[in-house]
Amino acid sequence: MFFAVRSIQCSREDRREAPRLIRSATAGALCALALLTSRLQGQTDSPVPSASTLKTLSVEELMDIDVTSVSKRPEKISDTASAIQVVTSEDIDDSGASSIPEALRLASNLEVAQIDSRQWAITARGFNNVFADKMLVLIDGRTVYTPLYAGVYWDVQDTMMEDLDRIEVISGPGGAQWGSNAMNGVINITTKSAQDTQGGLLVAGGGTDLRDSVEARYGGEVGPGIYYRVYVKDFERNPSVDPDGTDADDAWRMGQGGFRMDWDAANGNQVTVQGDIYSGSETEAGAEDTQMNGGNVLGRWSRTFDNGSDLKLQAYYDHTYRSIPGSFIQSLDTYDFDFQHHLRVGNANDLVWGFGYRVVNDDIINTPANAFLPPDLVQATPSAFAQDEIAFCDGHIHVTLGSKVEHNGYTGVEAEPSVRTAWTPDKTQTVWAAISRAVRTPSRVDRDLFSPADPPYRVAGGPEVVSETLIAYELGYRVQVAAPFAVSLATYYNNYSDLRSLEPLNPPAAFPVVIDSGLRGSSDGAELTGDWRVNSRWRLRLGYTEMRVRSEFAPGTVDRTSSRSIAYDPHHQAELRSIWDLTADWNFEASLRYVSALSNQDVPGYTELNLQTSWRPNAAWEFSLSGENLLHSEHAEFNAPGSRREIPRSVYGKTSWRF
């Protein structure tokens, strides 16, 4: 829509000069870091991570992993009343994933479709599209969706893959804990503590898709219990392919750096301060490059008391800038404050409550093609939540009641209540059920977009757009069949109302159209996962999802197009992963995935194979070779309007040195 038109105001050479300077600065930083760490190496007694620390978790350990995304407090996966999967750092390392979206493919309860070389459509449980605006994504507690369209710019969500600790993926609403836009699920990405990334690390690689990549990190200790790390990275990715086999001219490059400091103080106090800064550019066919940069800084304090209760206080600032020539230029500043208190009340009640306040300053420079009116907008979102888990029948039944309440500038107060029940007849089985309400509040595209910028408009923001609403019903079962085998099944039915529509202003004329809330829909399906430890060196993991998505016109609507174009979802997805430790030093992983056709996008179904092998001759060195999409020279996964891209087969080699 408004991303399609570009204008030329400066030369392409000028636009590309900034990324060249970024790469030069990054290369210089890498050299300086190597010199620094060689001098400091003798001054630190932090142990060098060994290959043995990269073990694969057993099935029992997997079921006992503590997660926090479901109830905002630690609880075992086996006890959660939600469909949740955890992608561990070992999973990411074994897979050879070189970006966060690639790592998200390891969670089989997600739909992950690559649009082109740098764009992804990622969601859960249906209604996937270019915007993918029903999935909340957090990185270390920092919300990364943009209020422009309530989706995620995946091309700027990055860190060193070696620094990722885990990714918790909830399929199903999380609004009672996380608020609006956690409609279909939550992706909670957590990086390792500075204490777990001590010493030096240099990583370099290259291949046919990820053309070249260099990364450096160093961690040390500045005092008793005070640890830090700093990192820099730079990469370039080659373009995807047009359907006719020609270069799609959508290459991109990025430079990024950051730091983290953790202080494990006395009396149960912990303090974290961290931040990132990035800059890059993306080529556009027949137009000037898209430019993006930004940075963030986050502080978190927590305290654990002797009685098991705890307090958390977090604040962050996030700045993003994106210039799409001929479309818009956006400068976005986010200020966020969050407080949480977890405590036990008596013997049966486990209570979590908190409040937050977010201020977003959105400054847009309009172009003749598109205008956001008003161009400058400040929005404040106060919120509060409370959740109580009540134990019955000697702890075999847990009922969780909770809700989050928010106020936004478009629709006022929104409440998102949830009721969840878990029954654990024994240590190996859990039956759970839930009923939840969740919303997606209007974005600036819904209310403030006008295209072209001056009348007569073809598309106009809708003053009557309300929040999209979901009522979700879930039922699930987990069982550890035997010591080496575990199975999980989640089923659901989602009922949506007030979905985004495009209403012709003067029917039957197709244009102009006004954005409205004239569609409704539903989805239902099942998510099956299995984990089998064949022996001490070999593990198999299976994921399968089946889904049906429907949409229809609400009474009174005159929309005649959107009901067929708001959801691009495969009916079936399946993945089989084999992780095999050939020896103590050699690892081999194979991943076979199947995705059925997107019939309303003219994208055929496909089956693809990824392979990764790595060799760790000692604690310091690691060499790996990865191949992706090996069964076809290229294939399509998505068809953005007017810009279908083919994702090519790729090979990537990487070398890591720890010191």
N, C-alpha and C positions, 0 to 999 in steps of 0.2 A: 504494500500500500504506500505509506509515506517514505519507505526506504528505497523506492525505485528510481527517483529522479535525482540527478546530481547537477551541480554547476561548477565551473572552473574559474577560480579567482587567483590562483598562483600556480607556479610551475610544479610538475611532478618531481623534478629534481630537488626543489626546495623542500617539498614535503618529505622526501626520503632522507634529507640530511640529518634530521633529528635522530632517527633510528641508527644511522651510522655512528653518530656521536655517542649514543647509548651503548652500542656494541664496543666502541673503543674504550669508553669509560669502564665498562664491565670487564673487558680484557685486562685493563690496567689494574682494576681492583683484584682480579684473580691473581695476578702476579704479586701484587703487594701482600695479599693474604697468604700466599705460599711462602713469601719471605718472612712474614710475621710469625706464622705458625712454626716455621723451621727454627726460629730463634726461641719461641716459647715452649717448644716441645719438651726441652729438658727441664722446664720450670713447672710442669704439671705432672701429677702422679695419677691422673684419671686413667682407668683401664681402657685399653683399646677393645672395641667390640669384637667378639670372635664369631666365627661362622656358626658355632653351636648355639648362639643366642637366637638365631633365625629359625628356630624349630617350628614345626607345624603343630597347632594345638590338637590334643586328642578330642574325641567326641564328648567325653565327660567334661573336659575343660571348656569346650565350646559352649555347652549348655550352662556352665557356671559363670560365664562372662558377665560382669556387672555392666549394665547399660543405664543411661540417665535420660534418654530422649523421651521415653514414654511417660514418666511421672515426674521428671525433674529431680529425681533422687536416685541413688544407686539401687538397682534390683537385678536379680539374675534373669537372663533371657528365658529360662525355663518357667519363670513365675509370671512373666508379663502378660497382661490381657490385651495384647496387640500383635499385629503382624509386623515383626521386626527382624531384620537381618543385619549382621555386623560384618563389615569387610575389614580385616585386620591388616596391620603393616606387613605381616608375613604373606598374606594373600596378594597384596599389591606388589611386593618384591618378587614373588614367584611368577606373577602374570606378565611382568615386563611393561606394565602400563606406564606411559610417559606423560599423562595428563589426568586431571581429576575426572573429566567425563569418561575417559577410557577405564579408570578405576571403578566408576559407577556401573559399568557393565557386569562387574562381579556380583552385584546385587540383583538376583534374578527377579525380584518383585518390582523392578523398575522397567519402564520403557525408555531405551536409550537409542535415539536415531541421530546419526550424523547428517547434517544438512549439506555442508560443504566443508572446506578445509578448516574452518574456525567456528562454525555455528552448529549447535546441537539442540534437539528437541527432547527434553527429559522430563518425565512425569511418572506417576503411578496411577493405576486404575482408571485410565481413560481420559478422553478429551485432550489428547496431546495435539499441539500445533506449534507454529513458529514462536508464539508468545509463551506457551507452556506456563500459564499464569496461575496454576492451582497447586503449586508445590513450593513449600518454604525451604530455603537453603540457608544454613548457618555454617560459618567457619570460626571455630573457637568462640562460639557465642555471639558472633557478629552477623547480623542478618545481611545478606548480599543481594536480595532482589531489588530491582529498581522500581520506584513509584511511577516511572514513566509509563510502563505497561504491565507492571506486577510480575514480570518474569526475571530471568537471570541472564546477564551477559557472561556466558561461559568462557569467552575468550580472554577475560581478565581475572578469572578465578584460578589462582595458581600458587604453588609453593614448591619447594623441593620435595619430590615424591618420597625420598628417604626420610623426610621429617613427618610424614603422615603417621599418626598412631592408630587411628581407626575411623571408619565411616559408619555411623548408625543410620539405617534407612527404615523408616516407618512407612508402610503403605496403608493408607487410611487416615482419616482426619486427626489432626493434632491441635485443633483450635483451643481446646479447653486448657492446654498448657502454654501454647505458643502464640495463639491469637490468629488474626485474619491472615489469609493467604496460605495457611497450613491446611488447605481444604482436602486435597487428595493425599497428602503425606508430608513428611519431614525428612530432609537430608541433613544430618548433623555431622560435620567434618571436624575432627579434632587432631591437632598436631601434638607431637611428643613434647614432654617437658624439656627444659634446657639441661637438666641433670642427665637425661637419657641420650643426649647428643653431644657428649664430651669428646674432645680431641678434634682432629682435622679430617676433612673429607673433600676429595676432588673427584668430579665425575665429568667425563667427556664422551660424546658419542655422535653418531651420524648415520644417515640412511637415505632411503628413497622418499619417504614422506617427511619425517622429522629430519630435515637436511643436516643441521648441526645443532649441538647443544653443549654448553659448558656450564658447570655449577661448582661452587665452592662454599664450604661451611667450616666454621671453627667454633668450638665450645670450650669454655674454661670455668674456673671457680675463682671468684674475686674475694671470697671470705667464707667463714663457716656457714654452710647451708645456702649460699648465694651463688647461683649458677647462671651462665649466660651462653648465648650462641648468636652468631651473625652469619648471614649468607648472602650470596649474589648468584644470579643465574642469567643466562641469555640463550635464546634459541631462534631458529628460523624454520618455518614449515613451508613445504612446497604446495602449489595449488592443487585443487581437485580437478576433475575432468568433465568437460561438457558431454552430453549424450553422443555427439558426433566424434568423440575421441580427442578433441582439441583441448589445449590448455584453458582452464576456466579463469585464469588471471585473478585468483583470490588468495595468493600467498600472504603470509603474515609473519611478523617478527616481534619479539618482546624482550625487554630487559627488566629485571626485578631484583630487589634486595630487601633485607629486613633483619630484624633482631628479636630476641626474646630473652627475658630475665625472670628467673623464679627464685623466690626467697622462702625457704621453709623455716619460719621463725619459731620462737618458743610459744608454749601454751596453745598449740593447735592452730596458730595463725599461718596462713600462706598468702603470698603476694605474687602476682604475675603482671609484668608489663611487657607488651610486645607491639610490633608495628611492621608495616610493609610499605614499599613505594615501588611503582612500576611505570613504564612508558613503552609505547609501541605503535605500530602502524600496520594497516592492512590494505593491500592493493584492491582496486575496484576496476572492473572491466570498463574501459572507455571513459574513466573519470579520475579525479584526484584521489589520493589515498585517504582512507579513514584514519584519524589520529585518536589515540586514547592514552590517558595517563591518570594517575591517582595515587592515593596513599591512605593509610589508616594508622591509628594508635589506640591501644586498648589497655585498660588497667582493671585488675580484678583482685579483690581481697576476700578471703574466706576464713572462717574460724569454726573449728569443731570443738564441741564441749564434751565433758566427761560423760554426760548422760546420753550422748548419741545425737543430740540436736546440733544444728549448724546454721551459720549465717553466710550469705554471699552478697557481695556488693560489686557491681560491674558498671563501668562507663567506657564509652568509646566515641571517637570521632572518625568519620570516613568521608573522604573527598574523591569524587570521580569526575572526569572530564572526557567528553566524547564529541568529536567533530566529524559529522558525515556530510561532506560537501554537497550542497544542493538539497539537503533534507533538513538538518537542524544542527545546532551546537548546544550541548548541555553541560552545565556545571552544577554539580549536586553536592551539597554538604549535609551530612547526617550527624546529629548529636543524640546519643542514646544513653539513658540511665536505667539501671535495673537492680532491684533489691529482692532477695528471697530468704525466707526463714523456713527451716524444716525442723519439726519437733515431734516427739511422741507424746500423746495425751492418754494417760492411763495405760492399760495393757492391750487395748484393742485398736486404738486409733493412731494412724500415722499421718500427720497433717503437714502439708506444704502450702504456703501462701506467699504472696509478694505483690509488688507493684512496679510500674515502669513509666517512663516519660520519654518520648522521642520527638525531636524537632527536625524537620527536613526543609532545607532551603533549596529550592529548585529554580535555577536561572537558565532560561533557554533563549538563544538567539535564533529568531525565526528566519526563514528563507521564503522566496516567492512560492515554493512548492508546498510548504506546510507552515502552519502557525499554531502555537499553543497560546491560548488566550485565557487568563493573563500570562504573559511570558515569564514573569517572576512570581513565584508562589511559595509562601511559608506555611507549612502545615504542622500542627502539634497533635500528638496522639498520646493521651494519657491512658493507662490501662491498669487493671488489677486482676489477680486470679487467686483462687483458693481450691484446694483439693484434699479430700480426706479418704484414706484407705482404711476400711473397717474389717477386722478379722472376725470370723465366726467359726464355730465347729472345730475348736482347737487349732485354728490356723489353716484348716483345709479349704475354707472358702474366704475369698477376699472381695469386697465390694468397694469400688472406687467411685466417689461422687465429686464432680468438680466443674468449674466453669471459669472462663476468662471474659472480662467485660472491657471493651475498648470504646473510645470516642474518636471518630474521624470527622474531618471537615466536610465530607460529602453527604453522608447518610446519618450522622449522629452516633447514637449509642448502639453497639452490636454486642450481643451475648452469645457465647458458644459453649453450652453445657454438654456434659458427657456423663454416661453411666457405664461402668465396666465391671465385669464379674469374672473372677478366675476360680476354678475348682481344681484342686490338686489331690486326687484320691490317694496317690502315693508319690514317691520321689521321682518316678519315671514318667508321669503323665500330667498334663494340664489341659483342661477344657476351659475356653474363655468365650465371652460374648460381650458385645458393646452396642450401645445406641448413642449417636453423637450428632450435634448440629455444628456446622462450620460455614464460614462465609469467605468470599473474596470481595474485598471492598473495591469500589471503583478506582481506576487509575487515571492518570492524566489523559491517556489516549481516549478513554471512555467519555470524559466530560469536557476536555479542553482543546481537543484537536480540531483544526479546520484546514481543509485541503481543497483547492489551493488557498494561499494565505488571504487573498482578497475575494470578495463576492464576484460572481456567483459561485458558491461552494459546490463541490461534488460530494464531499463528506464533511459532516459537521458533528461536533461533540454533542451529546445528549444531556440536557439538564434534568431529564427524568430518569437517568440511569441509576439503578439501585444496586445494592450488593447482591452478587450471586450467592445462592443459598443451597446448602447440601444437608439432607437428613440421611445418615449412613447407618446401616445395620450390618453387624459383623458377627461371625461365628468361627471359632478356630479350635484346633487340637494339635498338641505336641506330644510325642512319645519317644522315649529312648528304648527301642525294641530290644536291644541287647547292648553289651558294653561297646561294640564298635559301630553301632548303627542308630541313627536318629532320623525322625521324619516329622515334618510340620505341614499342616494344611490349614489355610485360611480361606474362608468364603465371605462374600459380601454382596449387598444390594445397596446402591446409591441412588437417591432420588434428588434431582437438581431442579431448581426453579430460578427464574429471572436471569437466564444466561444471556450473554451479549448477542444482540441482533442488529441488523442494518435495515432500517425502515425507510422505504421510499417516501419522500415528502409529498409527491404528487403522482400516486399510482394511476395508470400502469407505467408511467415513465420510470426508468431504472434509476435516474439521478435527478436531483440530489438525494442523498440518503442521510438520515440522522441516526446516530448510534443510540440504541435503546436496550431494553431488557425483555425482549419479546419471545425468547425461546425457553423451553424446558426440556429435560432429558433424564435419562437413567443409565446406569451401567450395572452389570453383575458379572461375577466371575469367581474363579478359584485360583489360589497360588499354592503350589506344592513344592517343597524342598526336601532333599534327602542328603544325608552325610554318612558315608561309609568308610571307616578306617579298615581297609583290606588287610594291611599288616603294618608293621612299625615304619615302613618306608613309603607306603602307597596309600593315597586317599582318593576317593571318588566323590564328587559333589554333583547333584542333579537339581535343576530348577525348571519348573514348568508353570506357565500361566495360561489360563483360558479366560476370555473376556468378550462381552457383548456390550456395545455402546449404542444408545438410541437418542435421537433428539426430534423434537416436533415443535410446531408453532403453538404458542399460547393463544387463547381466545383473544381476538381483536387485533392480532399482529398482521401486518401486510408484508413482512419479510418473505422473500422468495428465493433467497440464495444461501443464507448463513446456516440453515439447518443441516446442509450437506457438507459444510466446510469448517465447522468448528471443532471437529474431532477426527484425528487421523491415527487410528489405533489398529494394530494387528489382532486378529481373533486368537492367535496362538503364538506363544514364544516358548522355546525350550533351549536349555543349555546343559551340556555335560562337560565337567572339568576333571581332568586327571592330573594329580600332583604326585610326582614320583621322585623321591630322593635316591638317585641311582647309587651314589656312594655318599660318604660324609662330605665330599667336596663338590659333587655334581648333582644338579637338580634339573628336572625336565617337567614341563607342564604343557598339556594339550587342552585346548578349549574348542569345542564344537557347538555352534549355536545355530538355531533355526528361527526365523521370523516369517510369519505368513504375510500375505499380500496386504497392502493398503489399497483397497479396491477403489475408494473415492479419490485417490491420488494417482492412479495408474502407475503404482510402484509394485512390481511383482515380488512375491516371496523369495527368500534367499536362504542358503545355508553357507556358513563360512567357518574356516578353521584358523585358529591362532596357535602358534607354537613358540615356546620360549625355553632356552637352555642356558644355564649359568654354571660357571666353574669358579670355585673359591680355593685356590691353591694354598692360601694361608689366611691369617686374620687380617692382613693388610689389603690384599688385592682380590678383586672380583671382575670376571669377564662374562658378558652375556650377549646372546644373539636372539633376536625376536623376529618372527614373521607374522604379519596380520593379513587377514582376508586372502588366504593362500589358495582358495579353490577357484577364484575368478580373477581375471585381470582387473576388472572393476565392477562395481554394482551400486545401485541406488538404494538408499535407505529412507529418503524423504523427498518430497517434491514441493518445495516452496514455490508459490505462484510465480510462474514465468522464469524460474531459475533452477531447474532440476540439475543436480550435480551427481556425478558418479564418483564413488570412493574407491581409489585404486588399491591394488595389492601393494604391500610395503614390507621392507626389511630394515631392521635397525640394530646396530651394534653399539655396546656401551662398555666402558672401562671405569672402575671405581678404585680409588686408593684411599685407605684409611690410615691415619698416622697420629 
